[in-house]
Amino acid sequence: MLAFPAVPRHHHNTPNFMDFPYVSPSHKDLMVDLASTVETRLSSFLNPCNLPPDVQSYQNEIGTSHAALHLRSGVQSSPVDFVLGSWLHCEIPSGGALNITTMSAYLNSSTDAPNLLVELYQTTPTSMILILDLPPRKDILLNPDYLKTFYEDTKLDLHRQHFQKLAGVTPYVSSSLYIRSIFSPTAVLACIESDRVEEMVRTHVSPIAKEMLKTWLDFGPFGERVVCESERAHLKMRDGVSKKKKDH
């Protein structure tokens, strides 16, 4: 959830969301697999993407920045609020390029299960920032059963511990206090500095990201958490505040 430059929206037959044209093969394979799994498993929960073509795929006038966006809202009876996927490629004046790929999903107030966030940031072939998390939607300090259900019983912290043990991996710490406050205690927030980034994505990042997606699907949209009417208003307000702050 880093800040990145806006891309002026000039549509010139740029690549589509599922193309992921500027990242490595293992990086692309991961994002395509995640997006395909979400689309397949949640097909009955989602409306079609109805973004205009020049929003789904666009670039700036000089062709140095390309981006694609895929947004599907949930049907009325669905626990899913919306699913968002995107990629951004932006050439850097000093050389190289910034590539960001994102897959996220947000649930509505019919359930209090966590959301999903997968983001990979890369500026060179030997460096990557990785964010894998199921951000909580309740205060886990005040709701220890929530912590147990979604983070302890699911053993999500084993994924964070796995990355801590890898050579070339250090913790990623956002400069934003707000951003740091929204992650779960089991979030994988890592900086990878290695000449083996491609291999690490294939052998470490990919299997763990897929496992976290499976956990989210099983315990989130396909879970059995039901929020009573008296709690829905507060949850909806909390979700709304969170989304507005993320936009800034």
N, C-alpha and C positions, 0 to 999 in steps of 0.2 A: 504494500500500500504506500508506495513512494509517490511523490509528486512528479509528474512528467509533463512536457510541453504540449500545449494544444496543437492539433493539426488542422489547418484550414481545410474545409471540406469541398474539395474540387474533385468530382467523380470523373475518372478517366479510365474506365475499364480495369480498375485495380483488382488484385487477387481477392478471393472471397475468404470468409472467416476460416473455413476448414482447410485452406491451403497452407497456412503458416509458412510462407515462402522464404523467410529470412533467417530461420533458426536451423540448428543442426538436425540431422536425421533422427537421433534419439529424442531430442527435444520435441520435434514435430510429432513423432510417433506417440509420445506421451500425451500431448495435448489433444491429438486426434482421438486417441483412445478414451480419454476422460470425457471429451465432448460427446463422442458417440455413445458412451455408456449412459451419460445423463439423458441424452435424447431418447435412447431406447427404453431405459427403465422408467422414465417419467413421461413417456409419450401421451398417455391418457390424461395426465395432469396438466398439460400445457397447451396454450393457444399457439397457433402458427406465429412465426416472426413476421411482423407487419411494418418493420422499419422501411423507410424509403430507400431505394437503391443507392442514393448518394450518401446515405448514412451508414448503410451496411458495409460499404467499401469506398474509401476515398483517399486522396493524396493532395499535397500542396501543389502550387502552380509550377514549381521548379523540379518537382519529382524527388525531393530529398527526404520527404516524410510520407509514409504510407500507413494506413490503419484499416482495420475491419472490426465490425461490431455485430454481435448476435444477441438479440434480446427476445425472450419468450415469457410472457406473463402466464400465471396459473389460471386455469378455468375456475369458475365460481366454487365448485365443490372440492377443489384441490387444497391440500395444506401448503402448496407452494405459492409464494408471492410472485417471484420471478426468478429466471435463470439468466445469467449474463456471461457471455464469453467475448474475448477481444484479443487482438494483437496490435502492437504498435512497432513500427520501424522508423527510427529517426536518425539520419546521418549527423554526426557531430563535427562541427567546423574544424576542430583540432585533429580530426581523423577518427576512423572507426564509426561505430553506430550503436545506438541504444535499441535493444529489442526487449519488449515486454509482452508476455503472454499471460492471460488471466482466464480462470474458470471459477465462477462463484455462483452460489445459489442461496436464496433467501426464502424462509418460510413465513407464513402469515400467523395471525394470532389464534388460529384454531389449535396450534401446538406450540409448546415452548422449547422444542428441541433446537439444538444449535444450528447455525448456518454453516455454509461451506466456503472456504477460501483457498484457492491455489494460485500462486503468482510466481513467475520466474522472470528475473531481470538479468540481462546480460549486455555488457559493453565490449567485452573481448572474448576470444575463444577460451581463455584461461581463467575467467572469473565469472561468478554467478551469485546472485542473491536469491535465496529460496524462502518462500513463505507457504507453509502448509498448516492449515488450522481449521478447527470447528469452533468458531467464536461463540461464546456462551450468550444466551439471551436472558439469563437471570443472574442475579448476584450470587455467585457460588459460595461466598462466605456466609451469607444468610440462608443458603439452601444447600446444606451438605448432601442431601439425597440427590440433588442435581449433579453435583461433583462426582458422586459415586456412580450414578447411572451412566453418565456420558463420558467420563474421563478416567475413572478408576477401573470399573468393570470392563470397559472396552480396551484397557491396557494401552491407551494412546501414548502414554508417556514413554513406552519402549521405543517408539519411533524417534522421539527427541533424543533419547539416550543413545540411540544407534548413531545419529549424526555427530554427537559430541565425541564419539570415539574415533571418527575418521580423520586421517591425516589430511591436512589442507583445509579443514573446515573449522571456522570460528563462529561464535554467536553473532547474529545481526541485531543491532540495537538501533531502532528508529530515533531520529532526533525529536520526534513529536511525542510529547507526553500522552496526548490523547490516543494516538495510534497504539502506543505501548499498552494502554489501559484496556483496549478492546479484545486483545488476544487471550486465549485460554492459557492456563499454566502448562499445558502439554504442547503448545504450539511449536512447530519446527521453524525457527527463524535463524537462518544460517547463511554465512558467506563462504563460498567455495573458491579457493585460489589454488589452481592446480593445472598442470598441462594434461591432466586426464579428466577434464570436466565432461567430455562427451561420454567416456566410459562410466563415470560416476552417475550421470543422469540415467544411463541405461541400467546399471546394476544396483543403484541405491535409491535415487530419487523416484524413478518410475514405479518400482514395486510398492514403495511406501505410500506414494500419492494415490495409487490405485486402491490400496488397502484402506486408506483413510476415506476415500470416496465410498467404498463399499460399506464401511462403518456408518457413514453419514446417511446413506440411502436406507440401510436397515433400521437405524434408530431414529431417523428424521422423518422423511415423507412416508415411509412404510412402517414406522413405529406406532405404538399405541398410546402415545401421550395425548391426552385430551385436556384442554384448558377450560375451566368453568367460565360461565359468562361474566362473573364478578371479577375475574382476573384478566379477561381479554382486553379491556380498555387500557389498563396499565401497561400490558405487554405491547399493545399497538402503539401507545405513546412512546414507550422506550425504543421500539424499533424505528419509529419515525424520527426521533431525535438522533439516533445512531446513524441513520442513512443521510440525514441532512448534514451532519458534521463530517461524514466521509466525503461528501461532495465538495467540502471546503479544504 
